[in-house]
Amino acid sequence: MEGMNVEDLLLEKGFDIEWNRMPLSKQYSSFNPCVSHQDFTHSFGHYGNCYTFNADADNPLKQSMQGSSQGFMAFIDLKVDEYTETYTAGGNAEVGLKLLVHDPREPPMMDTQGIALAPGNHAFVSVKRILYENHVPPWGVCQDRQLEYYDTYTLNGCYLECRSKHVVRNCSCRPYNLPGTAPTCDPTTMFTCVNGILDQVIRGELKCDCPVPCSMTSYSTSVSYAGWPKQTHPYLPCTILGDGLKLHNSKRRRVQRLL
């Protein structure tokens, strides 16, 4: 485990959104029927590979009409039978997707935010945008600081940089999912050093000075489920490449429809 490059391992063996690795059908509104994996931005997160749709804050895709049929929709093969994590070794016991709707200028923190979606269902996710304008001193306590690895000051960006600096200072490396230029930690160092430092940050023993931004955007989400697919005529808006997605028999329970 020593010397292993976790980033290379995740890219080679982890959950992959590319067509030839993970059969996936994606649709953005009835006016733009299909999108490809090139419309997603990859990053490393708490759970490994993380993919963001509509990540370009300067040229965002916009939904002109309300309603689930006018928004983003995806059929995803979760490959449940290929999960290798074990809870006793620090892995996750859950099966499914972790989804977060966030400001494209703010990096996601999937370990503390987001919602869980179960496989084998049709999940409807409604979204509400909330804009906060906070007061500067002496009327308030907001501050907009310059971050080292992010263009816009956000709470998530500040917390991620703070975690990274504490780990680098104590372990001489950084976790694959935290920003910085230090070499990434191998799995052995993650267990012997990094996890303990991050626990100290969570408990407040190692401090993070992250004031509230003067302007911030959040999104509240609400999830409802329906059974899927219908036995007689499953609806597929785009051609699904590959043979990994079967809408019958044992493979049916592995599929998640997100709308």
N, C-alpha and C positions, 0 to 999 in steps of 0.2 A: 504493500500500500504506500510505502514511502516513495516519494519522487513521482507519483502518478499525477498526471495533469487532468484534473477533474473537468475542466472546460472541454478538452478534446474528447474525453469519455462521454460527456453529455451530448455533444454534437454528433458523435458516431452512434451511440447506443440509446440515447434518450428519445423522448416523445418528439416526433418530427412532423411538421406541418406540410412538408413537400409532398406532392402528389404520389411519387413513386414509393414513399415510405409510409404515408398515412392516408388512406383513401378518405377524401373529404369533399363535400359539396358545399359551396358557399354562395350566398346571394346577397346583394345589397340593393334593395328596393325593386319594384317591378319595372323601373325605367333603366336599370343597369343590371341585367339578369345575373351575371356571374362575375365573380372576382377570383383571383388566383392567389397562390401563396406569396407572390410578389407584393401583394397589397398588405402584407403583415410585416411588422418589424420585430426582429428577434432580440431578446435580452436574456440574461441569466437571472433567475429569481430564487426565492427560498425553496421552491419545489423543483428546481432544475430549469429546463427550457421554458421560457415565457414568450408568448406571441401577442403583439398588440395590433389591433385593427384600427385604422384611421388615426395613426400616430403623428401625422404631419399637422402641427398646430397652425402653420401659416397657410396651408391649403387643405382644410378639412372637407370631408364629404358631409353633405347636409341632407337631412330627411325633410322633404318638402310637405309631406302630409303625415298626420299622426296615424297610428295604428300599426299592429304587428306585421301586417303584410307589406308595409312600406319601408321597413327597416332592415337591419342585418339579420340574416338567417344562415344557419350552418347545420349540416348533418355530419356528425363526427364519429368515427370508429375509435372508441377508447382503448381497444386492445387490452381488455381487462385480464385476459388469460396470459398476458406477457408481463404483468407486474412482478417485480423482483424484490421489492422492499419488504423488510420484516420489521415489525414494531419493536421487537426486543433489541434490534441493532440501531434504533433511532429513526427508523423509517415511519411512514404514515400508514395508519390502519384503514383509511378511507379509500373508497373507489368512486371515481367521477371526475368532474371538472371543478376548478376554482376560477371564478369569474369576478373581475373588478371593472367597473365603469369609472374612469378617472380623467382628470384634466390631462391632456397630452403633454403639458409642460411639467407635470409632476410624476416622478417615477413611482411605480406601484410597489406596495409592501404587502405581498400576498399572505404573509404569515399572520398579519394583524388585521387585514382588511379583506373585503370581497365576500362573495357568497358561494356556497357549494351547490353544485347541480348533480343530481343522481343520474346514472345511465339508464337506458331503457325507457325514457320518457320524452314527451314533448314539453319543453320548458318555455314559458312565456315570461320575459323579463321587461317590466315597465320601468322607465327611467324618468327622474325629475331632477332638473339642474337647479342648484342652489348657489347663489353668489353672495359672498361675505365681503363687506367693506369695513375694515377695522380702523380705529382712531390711533393717531400717532400721539406721543407724549406732548403736553401733560394731560390730554383728555383720555388717552388710552396707553397701551403698552406695545403696540405693533411695531415691527421693524422689518425692513427688507435688506438682508445682508447679501454680500457677494459670496457665492459658493465656489468651491474649487473645481468641481466636476460637473456642475449643472449650470445652465445659462440663467435660469429663473429661480429665485429663492422660494422654496416651498418647505413645509414641515417635513415631508417625507425625505426630500433631498438632504436636508440638514441632519436628520436622524441617521440616514444611511452613511453619510460622510463621517459622522461622529462615531458610529459603530466601527467603521473601517479604520479610523485613526487609532482607536483604543486597541484593536486587534493587532495592527501593524506595530504599534509601540511595544506590545507585550509578547507577540508571537513571531515578529519579523516576516510576516506574510499577511495576505488578506484573503478572506473567503471569496470564492468565485463569483458570488452574487452581490458583492459590495464594490463600490467605485474605488479607483486608485491606480497607481502605477507599480505598486509593490508586487512581487511574484505571488501567484495564487498558492494557497495552502494545500498540501496533499492531505488525503484522508486521515493519516495518522496524526498530523498536527491538528486537524479539526477536532479530533476526539481528545487529545492530550492537552490542548491549549485553548483553541478558539472557542469551543462551546462554553468553557468556564468563564472566559472574558465576556462573552455576550450575555451570559446569565447575570454577571455583575452589573452590566449596563441596564438590563431589564429591572433588576432589583433597586437600581438607583445608587449603587455603591460607586460606580463610575459615571460621572455626570455628563450630560449633553445639554449645552446651552443653545436652545432652539426657540427663539421668540416667535410669537404668532405673526404671520405675514400680514401686511396691510390690505392685501386683496387676495382672496382665495376662492376657488370654485370646487364644490363637491357635488356628488350625484347620489341621490337616494334611489334604491332599487327595490322592487317588489316582484316576487316570483310566484307563479302559479303553474300547475302541472296538468297535463292531459295524457291519457294513454296513447301510445304510438308504437308501430304504425298500424293503420287499419289493415286487417287481413286481406281484404279483397282488392284494394287499390291504394298502395302507399304512394304518397305524393313526393316526387323528386323533381325539383325545379331545374336542376342542372345535371349534366351527365357526370356520373361518378366513375372515376378511373380506377383500375385495379380490381382485384377480385376479393378484397378483404371485407367488403361491406355487403352482407347478405341480409335481406329483410325477412328471414324465415328461420325456423328451427333454432339451433343453439346460438347462432350469431345474433339473433334479434335482441337479446338482452344487453348486448354490448354497445348498442348504438344510442347516441344522445342527439335529439333534435333541439336546437337552440334557436329561439325566435324572439 
